[in-house]
Amino acid sequence: MKKIARAHTNIALIKYWGKQNAALRIPLMSSLSMTLDAFYTDTYLEPSQQEQFYLNGKLIEGPEAQRVFNYLHLLQRRYGKSGNLSVHSQNHVPTAAGLASSSSAFAALAAAFAEYYQLAVNETELSRMARLGSGSASRSVFGGFAVWQKGTDDQSSFAYSLDSNPDLDLQLLAVEINTGAKKRSSTKGMQAAQTSPFFAPWIKRNSLELSQMINAIKNHDFTRIGQLAELNASEMHAVNLTAQPGFTYFEPTTIGVIQLVHEMRQNGIEVYYTIDAGPNVKLLCQLKNVKIVKEKLVSAFDHVKIINASFGPGIQYLDNY
Ligand code: DP6
């Protein structure tokens, strides 16, 4: 009996936001992430007369399904396989989370593909396979903290585990502001960002920020991790604003939450933010501050939903439901 592949989503603390090779998804910068326990995708493949993609039990058609089929064709070419497949995915991302699920989706799909064909692939190759579906998925192969080294070609661009089970009090609060589909995909956003005059200087800073973050993680230094994550995310959004033409994923409430974070820190509550290609904010804090941070958010913005997460595991294979 074939097993179901489970992958958890990850949040980048040092962002991937640009490609040197779009077809192979080789990034311009290395990135570092935290895999989350609260959000994951389960996927298995079956032989089928026709290609089909079921998400949460519903048949999906159109560009979302096509991206999945194109990805499977790419993997089939890579491993000399053929035949139509039916994909069954269950997203365990609370609908309110507003969290991008392409990292867990493509990591689970890569692992389901390896399981279906019983490929003898190690985690490094699994990470390369996941990368070909969505860059951030390369990191979801691993639990805890993972680093995706940018590399220069398919072989050298993969993620590795930095610390699979960190002994660190780091809580993530996913603040849902708007769960609607984003107006500009990550793929398009990172392409447009390269027209910013600040893009090249930001890329230059990447190796410094990455090594500082790795040190902060090794030292279990929550403050430094939070400061660096917030700086790196703000730089990503600064290159978006200064692109030609400029754009932003921020909504008024996104700015409101950023201001509240600044205010909370001025009042001695240690909390930092990171933001991806959408309006939702992820806050980083320690367990002792989770309650107060949630209270402040709810009293300032009555319509936001908040979901707690902490470190999650890497790829898992489960017996069929
Ligand atoms: C802002 O991995 O979704 O979340 O490779 O084009 O599919 P593609 O991009 P994707 O981009 C993620 C961008 C980010 C930062 C990050 O996760 O590193």
Residues whose N, C-alpha, C, O or C-beta is under 5 A from the ligand:
A	BS01	DP6	A12 I14 K15 Y16 R25 S31 S102 G133 S134 G135 S136 A137 S186 T187 D276 A277
